[in-house]
Amino acid sequence: MTGADPFLQEVEAGGRFEFGRNWQRFLRTLDEPRIAAAEQGLRSMLEAETLNGKSFIDIGSGSGLMSLAARRLGARVHSFDFDPSSVSCTAALRSRYFPQDAQWSVARGSILDADALRSLGRFDIVYSWGVLHHTGSMWEAVANAAELVGAGGLIFIALYNDQGRASRMWKAVKQLYNRLPAFARWLVVVPAFARLWGPTLIRDALHGAPLRSWSAYGRERGMAPWRDVIDWVGGLPFEVATPEQVFDFLSLRGFTLRRLKTCGGGHGCNEFVFEKPVAGRR
């Protein structure tokens, strides 16, 4: 990239959250159980015990955890992210677990850069969990991701659920968080945490199992609950979609829905696995 970095410009303008800095903190807690949980999450949604012989692209690789899980399952992996700190996180995981591995490449890039994407070719598995709605042009990002899927391949994406008025409220919270100086952001985080986790923590305590949900959170993706709270509160840009909109959008492009896991109409992400048919076969 030449000239002023568009990522940094958006951050300075208060229009983009620095996900990579959050991921750097998450990696300090990464351990084998979280990695194993991430692997199991991929196996479950992709309905495959191994990814041997498969090519896998991780769009918006973040911490690099899911790229690592895919590589450990046997896939050839290409990871990229728009956030330079996220790229550093992914590269650090690659260096730690697969040093000098020719089967795992890490790069900086944008899913909105159609020219660059054309040079990548096609993949057996296109993966992007909780990323495409943070690009500032979600449907263009989904369309570009779909173009990366090879014949007979899968696209596994997760997008924020559209809650209508509640989603608009959360967008305002995110905008406020990013406009505040770092030292004042706790003014947004504390009430947001109470709203997101308060009822669950109280319910667990009343059932005699304090922190049960907190401890079990995100096992299928190896995630840490506090880091996800910061991600949720700060995550800009921010767009949402109903399951029906996603289904219609990819069905019109010839994809068939294989798996769907919703967040039950609440806040969070709906997960989709679509399959691209082999030419001449539907």
C-alpha positions in Angstrom: 0.0 0.0 0.0 1.2 3.5 -0.8 0.5 6.9 0.7 -1.7 7.2 3.8 -2.9 3.9 5.2 -6.7 3.8 4.7 -7.1 1.5 7.8 -5.3 4.0 10.0 -7.3 6.9 8.5 -10.6 5.2 9.4 -9.3 4.4 13.0 -8.3 8.0 13.5 -11.7 9.2 12.3 -13.5 7.0 14.8 -15.0 4.9 12.0 -13.1 1.6 12.5 -12.3 -0.5 15.6 -8.8 -1.9 15.9 -9.7 -5.6 16.1 -6.0 -6.6 15.9 -5.1 -5.0 19.2 -7.9 -6.9 20.8 -6.6 -10.2 19.2 -3.1 -9.5 20.5 -4.5 -9.6 24.0 -6.5 -12.7 23.3 -3.4 -14.6 22.1 -1.9 -14.2 25.6 -4.6 -16.6 26.8 -4.5 -19.1 23.9 -3.9 -22.6 25.0 -4.4 -26.2 23.7 -8.0 -26.6 24.8 -9.0 -23.4 22.9 -7.2 -24.7 19.8 -8.8 -28.1 20.1 -12.2 -26.4 20.4 -11.6 -24.3 17.3 -10.7 -27.5 15.4 -13.9 -29.2 16.6 -16.0 -26.2 15.6 -14.7 -26.5 12.0 -15.3 -30.3 11.9 -18.8 -29.8 13.1 -19.9 -27.0 10.7 -18.0 -28.4 7.7 -19.1 -32.0 8.5 -15.6 -33.3 8.0 -13.1 -35.0 10.3 -10.1 -33.9 8.3 -9.3 -31.2 5.7 -6.4 -33.2 4.2 -5.9 -32.2 0.5 -8.3 -29.1 0.8 -7.4 -25.5 0.2 -8.7 -23.1 2.8 -8.8 -19.3 2.7 -9.4 -17.4 6.0 -10.9 -13.9 5.2 -10.2 -11.6 8.0 -8.0 -14.0 9.9 -7.9 -12.0 13.1 -6.0 -13.9 15.8 -5.1 -16.6 13.3 -6.8 -19.2 15.5 -9.1 -20.6 12.8 -6.3 -20.6 10.2 -4.2 -22.6 12.7 -7.1 -25.0 13.3 -7.6 -25.5 9.6 -3.9 -26.1 9.1 -3.8 -28.7 11.9 -6.7 -30.4 10.3 -4.6 -30.8 7.1 -5.7 -27.9 4.9 -3.4 -25.7 2.7 -4.2 -22.3 4.2 -4.1 -18.7 3.0 -4.8 -16.1 5.6 -5.3 -12.4 5.1 -6.7 -9.4 7.0 -7.1 -5.7 6.5 -5.9 -4.8 10.0 -2.0 -4.9 10.2 -2.1 -6.0 13.9 -4.3 -8.9 13.0 -1.9 -9.9 10.2 0.9 -9.8 12.8 -1.1 -12.1 15.2 -1.7 -14.6 12.4 1.9 -14.6 11.4 2.9 -15.1 15.0 0.8 -18.2 15.3 2.1 -19.5 12.1 5.7 -19.0 13.3 4.9 -20.6 16.6 3.2 -23.7 15.4 4.2 -24.1 11.7 7.5 -22.3 11.2 8.6 -22.0 7.5 5.6 -24.0 6.4 4.9 -23.7 2.7 1.3 -24.8 3.2 0.3 -21.8 5.2 0.7 -18.2 3.8 -0.2 -15.0 5.6 -0.8 -11.6 3.9 -2.4 -8.3 4.3 -5.3 -7.5 2.1 -9.0 -6.5 1.7 -12.0 -8.6 0.7 -13.1 -5.4 -1.1 -10.1 -5.4 -3.4 -11.5 -7.4 -6.3 -8.4 -7.0 -8.5 -6.1 -8.5 -5.8 -8.6 -11.3 -5.1 -8.6 -12.4 -8.7 -4.9 -13.4 -8.3 -5.7 -15.8 -5.5 -7.6 -18.4 -7.5 -10.3 -20.6 -6.1 -10.5 -22.5 -2.8 -12.2 -25.7 -1.6 -13.3 -23.8 1.6 -13.8 -20.1 2.0 -14.1 -19.1 5.6 -15.0 -15.8 7.2 -16.5 -15.7 10.7 -17.8 -12.3 11.9 -15.8 -10.3 9.4 -17.7 -9.3 6.3 -20.1 -7.2 8.2 -17.2 -5.1 9.4 -15.9 -4.1 6.0 -18.2 -1.1 5.4 -19.7 -2.8 2.3 -21.1 -6.1 3.5 -22.9 -7.4 0.5 -20.0 -6.6 -1.8 -17.8 -8.5 0.6 -20.1 -11.5 0.6 -20.2 -11.5 -3.2 -16.4 -11.2 -3.5 -16.0 -14.1 -0.9 -18.4 -16.2 -3.0 -16.3 -15.7 -6.1 -13.4 -17.4 -4.3 -15.2 -20.7 -3.9 -14.2 -23.4 -6.4 -16.7 -25.8 -8.0 -18.0 -28.2 -5.4 -16.5 -26.1 -2.6 -17.9 -24.6 0.5 -18.3 -21.1 1.9 -18.6 -20.8 5.7 -19.6 -17.3 6.9 -21.1 -15.8 10.0 -22.9 -12.4 9.9 -24.5 -10.3 12.5 -28.2 -10.9 12.9 -30.5 -8.0 12.0 -32.6 -7.2 15.2 -34.1 -4.0 13.7 -34.2 -1.2 16.3 -31.9 -3.1 18.7 -29.2 -3.3 15.9 -29.5 0.4 15.3 -29.0 1.0 19.0 -25.9 -1.1 19.1 -24.5 0.7 16.1 -24.8 4.0 18.1 -23.1 2.4 21.0 -20.2 1.3 18.8 -19.9 4.8 17.3 -19.7 6.4 20.7 -17.1 3.9 21.9 -14.8 4.6 18.9 -15.2 8.4 19.2 -14.2 8.4 22.8 -10.5 8.7 23.9 -9.1 5.3 25.1 -9.1 6.3 28.8 -12.9 7.1 28.7 -14.1 4.0 26.8 -14.9 2.2 30.1 -18.0 4.5 30.3 -19.4 2.5 27.3 -17.9 -0.9 28.1 -19.2 -1.3 31.7 -23.0 -0.7 30.9 -22.7 -2.8 27.7 -21.1 -5.6 29.7 -23.9 -5.4 32.2 -26.5 -5.6 29.3 -24.7 -8.5 27.5 -23.7 -10.6 30.4 -25.6 -9.4 33.5 -28.8 -11.5 33.0 -26.8 -14.7 32.2 -24.4 -14.3 35.2 -27.4 -13.7 37.5 -29.2 -16.7 36.2 -26.2 -19.0 36.6 -25.7 -17.8 40.2 -29.4 -18.4 41.0 -29.0 -22.0 39.6 -26.0 -22.6 41.8 -23.5 -22.6 39.0 -21.7 -19.2 39.1 -19.8 -18.4 35.9 -20.9 -21.6 34.2 -21.8 -19.8 30.9 -18.8 -17.6 31.1 -16.5 -20.7 31.4 -18.3 -22.5 28.6 -18.5 -19.5 26.2 -17.1 -19.9 22.7 -15.7 -23.4 23.1 -16.6 -24.3 19.5 -14.3 -21.4 18.3 -11.9 -21.3 21.2 -12.9 -17.7 22.0 -12.5 -15.7 25.2 -15.7 -14.0 26.5 -14.2 -10.7 27.7 -12.3 -10.2 24.4 -15.6 -10.8 22.5 -17.3 -8.2 24.7 -14.7 -5.6 23.6 -15.0 -6.8 20.0 -18.8 -6.5 20.1 -18.9 -3.1 21.8 -16.2 -1.6 19.6 -16.7 -3.3 16.3 -17.1 -0.8 13.5 -18.0 -0.7 10.6 -21.2 -2.6 11.5 -23.9 -4.1 9.2 -26.5 -6.7 9.8 -28.5 -9.2 7.8 -31.5 -11.6 8.3 -31.0 -15.3 7.6 -33.5 -14.9 4.8 -31.4 -12.1 3.1 -28.2 -14.2 3.2 -30.0 -17.3 1.9 -31.6 -15.3 -1.0 -28.3 -13.5 -1.8 -26.2 -16.7 -2.2 -29.0 -18.9 -3.6 -29.3 -16.4 -6.5 -25.6 -17.0 -7.2 -26.1 -20.7 -7.5 -25.2 -21.8 -4.0 -27.0 -24.5 -1.9 -27.4 -24.1 1.8 -25.8 -27.0 3.7 -25.8 -25.9 7.3 -27.5 -23.1 9.2 -27.0 -22.1 12.9 -28.9 -19.1 14.1 -28.5 -17.0 17.2 -32.1 -17.5 18.0 -33.2 -14.0 16.9 -31.0 -12.3 19.4 -27.7 -10.4 19.1 -24.8 -12.2 17.7 -24.0 -14.0 14.5 -25.9 -16.4 12.3 -23.6 -19.1 10.8 -24.0 -20.4 7.2 -22.4 -23.1 5.2 -23.2 -23.0 1.5 -22.0 -25.3 -1.3 -21.1 -24.2 -4.8 -22.3 -26.9 -7.3 -20.0 -28.5 -9.8 -20.7 -27.1 -13.3 -23.6 -28.9 -15.0 -24.8 -30.5 -11.8 -27.3 -29.1 -9.3 
